[in-house]
Amino acid sequence: MLFEVGQVEFSNGPDRTSAETPSQKSQGQIHVADFNMQPTNQNSSDCGSPEHDLHRRLFLQGTMAAGAASVASFSGLFSIPAIAEETKRQGKKCILLWLCGAPSQFETWDPKPGTATGGPFGAIDTSIAGVQISSLMPQCATMMDKLAVIRSMKTEPTEHFQGIDVLTRGDAPRPPFTRPLLGSVVAEQLGQLDSPVPQFILLDPCPEGNEFKQFKAGNWAGWLGAEYGPVRAGGEYSIPDILKPDTISETDHADREALRKFFSRKFENDQRSKSAASYNAAFERVNGLMSCAPLFDLNELPADDRRRYGGGAFSQHALQARHLIENGSTFVMVANGMPWDNHVFQHEMHQMLVPELDNVLFQLVHDLEDRGLLDDTLVIAMGEFGRTPWLNEARGRDHYSKAWSLAMAGAGIKGGVVYGATDEYGREVVDGELENRRLFATIFSALGIEPHEEYDLPGLPTFYRVEDDAQPVSEILV
């Protein structure tokens, strides 16, 4: 089998492919259920003697350790003090709350109370003197000293697919080359590929999402390769068929995996095959998922945590993201289709969506702080652009990329900062105009990643993580 693109996807039931076409699967989305993990012979040949185990270990020396680690139980693996401590010492991490569809800046971070464009909700004071945000966000108002809000985003794309592409990759497309997503770059730079925990995870149970559905079917890892693509989780957050048959011992199972790995790598090296390398990378990730499956089970989390975050899918995903970051993942992207695209009944829809975001941010930032993780975890809440200052005939706000807002907190970010400004009606940026390249330079700098480093792409044109030497916003960096 050939897998070129690094999206591994799992779900609970037989309808996992109902929203996919064969052409979409051929682009490299890998389903755990596609791999038959059952043994071809369930009668173990292990005689049980010490000599039997010893000879197998001598034969498999050099590959046994890797095989054993890949199938070790998750709880057992992280109960080893050295590994648990190393997990805590890992570098910076990132949670991207992807508000797909594009939230309104007027009902979130840049209200214009008392104006023709301001809407009905008004503004409230915050923990920063003289700074107000939407009255729909009372909890975030109490912790503005922990947030950095950018009110001066101005970007080019005005349609969803192009906006998602630019605001998740950092730059406009340059066909036929595919720039990797932010999550892939962070996983490649800060992640640990030998960890059983996926380093880039997309939490999004929604099979639809209009343009976002189309985008999710594409190539996310780009030129970095399959191993840096996301593992996609959704639905009940569980992985099916993870139990090893009782007829196979842990030792026998580990030996089989080590032998498989030995011959797979040998074939890859002998044939110098990129296809084999891509397959092996995909298999290793699926194998790792078996060992960390409990991380994707929300029932394993304290009921009080689930209650605090709220019962919505987005809220529960945010809690899941915190749990995954705590246990070794590097980049988790949280989404739920495209609920923010409110061309109709803008105020009614935002009256439901914004309070949920308000609570999610409040709980997430405080949880990370309480656990000593906030200084090393960057939290970003943004969409692909903003919404128009005016309402359309259907009482909705349309797409608007000339002046919009986002928020960040945590790793490398200076809290209590509001950067940039728009005019009285929110139509134009009047101070601190910021586009996607400078935004990504800021994100990379906050995470300790050199933003202007050249990609190592022999035989291809020159690409940098951030093009044209765009500079980070020093005002919001620690």
N, C-alpha and C positions, 0 to 999 in steps of 0.2 A: 504494500500500500504506500501511497505517496502523499505526504502532507507538506504543503509549501508555506502556509501562513499560520502564525502561531496563535490562533484562537482555539482554546479548549473549552468546550461547553458541556455542562451537565444539567440534568433535570430529573424530575421524579418519575415521570410516567411515560407511557408509550407514545404520547402525542408530542414528544420533544422535537420532532421534525416537522410538525404540522404547518409551521409558518415558514418553512425553508423549501427551497427548490433544489434539485440535484445540482444545478449550476452553482448555487451558493455553497453547498458542501464542498464542491470541487475547488473552491477558493481557499480551503484549508481549515474550515472549522472542524474541530475534532471533538467527537462525542465519546465520553467515557464508555458508554454502552457499546460502541463499535469494537472495543477490544474484548475478546473472549479470554477472561483470566482463569477459566477453569482448566485443570490439568487434563492432558490427553490420557493419562493412566492414573487412576486414583488409588491404585494399590502401591503403597509406599514400599520401596526396596530397602529401606533403612533397617538393618538387622538390630540396631540398638546398641551395638558394641562400641567402646571408645575407639578401637582401631578403625572402624568404618568411618567415624566422624573425622579422625585424624587424617586418613588418607585423602579424603575429599578436600580437607582444608589445605593440605600440601599441594594438591592439584590446582585448586582455585586461588592460591595465594596471590594477593594483589588485586583480586576482584571481589573476594568474599566480603570484605569490610563494607564496600560500597553497596553490595547487594543487601547485606543485613540492615544497613542503615535505612535503605529505601523502603523496607517492608516492616520496620520496627513500628510498634504501636505508637501513636502520637503522644499519649500521656507518658509512656515509658521513656520516650526519647527526651522529652523536656523535663523529666524528673532527674536526669543526669546533671549534677551541679555545673560541670564545666560547660555543657551545651546551653543550659539555661542562662548562665551568666554571659556567655558569648552572644546569645540572642539579645539580651538587654544592652550589650555594648555596641551593637550594630549601629551604623550611621543613621543619618536623618531619613525620615519617612514622609509620606504625603497622603492625605485624604482629599480627594477632589469631589465636592458635592456638586455634581453636574446638573444644573437647573435647565434642562433642555427644553427648548421652545422659547426661551428668553423671558426672564422676569422683568417687571416694570420697575425702573429706578424710582419712580414717583411713589410707589407703594412699599418701597423698601428703604434704600440708603440715601436718597436725594429728594425728599418731599418738598413740594412747593405750596405750602398752605396759604389759603386765601387768594390764590391766583386762578385764572381760567383753566390752567393745565393741571392743577394740584390734585383734583379728585376729592372724594368725600371724606377721607379718613383722617386728615389732619396730621400733625407732627407732635412728638413728645420730646422733652429734654432727656439727656443722657448723662452718663457719668463723666463726660467731658464737658466742661463749662462752655456754653455757647453753641454746642453742636446738638442738632435734633435729627431724629430719624422717624420713619413712619410710626404712627400710633399702633399699627398692627404688629410691632416688634418690641413689646415692653420688656421682655427678658434680655434681649440683646442690648437694649438701652442701658441696662444696669451693668453691662460688662464692656462698654465701648473702650474702656482703658486697656482691654486685652486685644482689641481688633485694630486692623488697619483697613480703612475704607478708601477705595479709589473712586472718585466721582467724575473722572475726566477721560474715560475710555472713548476713543474715536477710531473705529476700524472700517475697513472697506466693504466686506460682504454684507449684503442686505437680505439674502435668502438663507434658509436654514442649512442646507447641505454644505454650502460654501462656508458659512459662518462656523459650523461645527468643525469642519476641516481645519480652518485657519486657527481657531481658538483652542483646539486640542493638539495641533502639531506645531503651532507657533509661526507658520509662514504659509504663503500661498502655494498652490501646487506648481510643480515644475516637471511636467510629463516628459519622458515616461518614468521618471524617478519618483519614489514614494518616500517622503519624509516620515520618520517614526513618530508616533504619538508621544506626548509628554510622559505617560506612564511607562512606555517602553524605554525611553531614555533614562528615566530615573531607575528602573529595574536594572538596566545594563550598567549604570554607573555606581549604584549604591546597593543593589541586591546581591544575594548569594544564591547562585544557581544550584549549588549542592544542597540547599535547604529543601526539605520535603514540602514546606509551605510555599505556595505560589507567590512570586514576587510582584506580579502585576495582576490584579483581580478587578473585574468589572462586575458589580452587583446591580443587576437590572432584570427583574422578572418579566418585564413587559415585552411580549413578542412583536408588538406593533410599534407605532411611533413615527409614522410617515417618513420624513427624510432621515430621521435618526435610525429607523429600521434599515434603510438602504445603506447608511453609513456603517452600521454595525456589521454588515455582511462583507465589508471590504478588508483591505490589508492594513492592519493597525501597526505592526512592528516595522514595516517598511524595510529599508536596507539593513537594519540590525539583525534580521533573521527570526525564524520561528520561535526560538527559545525565549525571545523577549516579548512575545505577544501575550495578550491577557487570557487568563482563565475566566470564563464567564459563568456566574452562578445566578440562580433565580428560583422563583417558586418557593419551595419549602427549604431551600438551602441545604439539601442533603445529597449525598452521592449514593446511588444504588449499587447493589452487588459488590460490597466491599469485604464480605466475610470470607475468610479462607476455609475450604472444606476441612472438616474434622479429621479426615483421613490423612492429611498432610501435616507434618510437624513444622514448627517454625524453622528448624534447622534445614529441613528438606526444601521448604519453600525458598529460604534464603539462598541455598545452593543453586537451585534452579534459576533464580533470578541472576545470580552471579555468572552462571554459565551462559545464559542468554546474552547478558551484557558483553561478555568476553567475545563471543562470536559476532555479535552485531558490530562492535567496535572494530574487530578485525576486518570484517567485510568493508566497513566504511573506509578504513585506512588503506586496505589493499586496492579498492576500486577508486579511491579518491572521489567518492560520490557525494554530491551535495544533497541528492535525494535521500540517500541513506542517512546522512547526518541529520536532515530535517525529521525523518521518521524516528531516529533514535532520540532526538530531543523531545519529540512529542510523547514517545513512550515513557521516557523518564518522568515527564511531568505527570502523566496519567498515573504512573506507579506511585509517585509521591503523593498524589491526591488520596490514594487509598489509606495512607498512614495518617493523614491529617484531616480525614473526613469529619471528625467530631467538631472541628472549628466551624463547619458550615451548618451545624444543627442549633437553631435558636433555642430549642428546648433545653439545651445544656447551659444556657445563660440564666442568671438569677431573674426570677419573675419581677422583682422590684425594678431592675434595670429596664426590662421590656415595658413595664408600665410607665416609667418616667419618660422614655423616649416617645411613647405613643404607639397606637396600633396600626398606623398606616404603613404601607409597604416602604415608602421612602424613609420613614422614621426607623423602622426595624432594620433596614439596610445600613443606616448610619451607625446603629449600635453594632451590627455585624462588622462594619469597617473598623470600629474601635477594637473589637475583639481580635480581628485578624492582624491589625497593626501590633497589638500587644504581644502576639504570639509569633512574630517573625516575618510577616509580609512587609513589603516596602512601599507599594503604591496601591491604593484602593480607590476606585472610581465608583461613586454611588449615583445611580440614575433611576428613573422610573418612566420610561417612554418620553413623551413630549407634553407634559401637562401644562407648561407655562405659556403655551402659544394661544393666548386668549384674544382672538380676533372678535369674539362674541362675548358679551357680558363680562368684560374685564374686571370690574369691581367685585362682582359676585364671586368669580372664580378666585381672584387674589385674596378675597376675604377668607377663603378656606386654605389656600396654599401658603400664604405668608406666615400665619401663626404656626403652622407645622414647621416651616423652616426656622422660625424664631426659636422654637423649643429645641429643635435638633441642634442648632448651633450652640445654644446655651448649655445643653446637657453634654455635648461632645467636648467642647472646650474645657468645661469644668472637670469632666471625667479625666481627660488627658492630663490636666494640671494636677488633679488629686493623685494620679498614678505616677507622677514624675515624668510624663512623656511629652508634655506640651513643648518644652524647649527643643525637642528633637523631631517633632511632628508638625509639618506645615499643613494647615487646613485652608482650603480655598473653596469659596462659594461663588459660582458664576455661571452664566449661560453664554450663548453665542453672540448676543448683542442685547439691546434694550428695547423699549417700547416707545411709540410716538407720544409727544406731548398732548396731542389731540385725540378725541374719540372718533371712531368711524360711525357709520349709520347703524351698525349693530351693537353700539355701546361697547366696542372693544378698542384696544390699542393695537396698532399694527407694528411691523418691524421698524426698528430705528437704531442705526449704528453710529450716528453722529455724536451722541453724548449719552453714555450709560455708565453703570456702576458695578462694582464687585467688592468682595470683602475677603480678607485673609487674616490668619492668626497663627501663632506658634513659631515653629523653627525659623530663626533668622529674621523674624518680623518684629518691628517696633510697634508695640500696642499703643493705643490712644492717639493715632494719627489719622487725619482725614486729608487725603491728598487730592489736589485739583478742585475745580469748581465749574459749575455751569451758570448760565445767565438766569435771570429772574424767572423765566418760564421753562427752563430746562431744554431749550432748543439748541444751544451751542455751548461748546467748551470755551470758557473764558480764561482758564488758568490751568497749567500743568497738563496739556494735552498728551495723551498716552496711547500708543498703538500696540499691536500684538507683539512685535519684536522686543520692544522695551519691557513689556509685561513678562515675556518669557525670560529675558535677561535677568529680571528681578527675581522670578521664581527660581531659576537655576542658582543664582547667587545666594538666595536664602537657604537653599539646600546644600550649599558648599560645592556645587558643580560649576566648573569653568564654562561660562556661557559662550565664549568665542573660540573654543577649541575646534580644530578641523577634524571632520570625520575621516577615519582611515578607510578609504574606498578606492583601492587600486583600480585603475582603468576607467574610473568615472570622473565626471567633473568635480570641482572642489565645492564642498558643502561645509558649513559651520553650524554648530548648534543654534546660534543666533547670527543671522546674516547682517552685513553692513555695519558691523561693530556697534550695533545698537546698545546703549548703556542702560544699566539697571537704575531704578529709582532709589537713590541713596537715602532719601528722606524717610522711607518706610523700612529700611534695613537696619538691623542692630549694628 
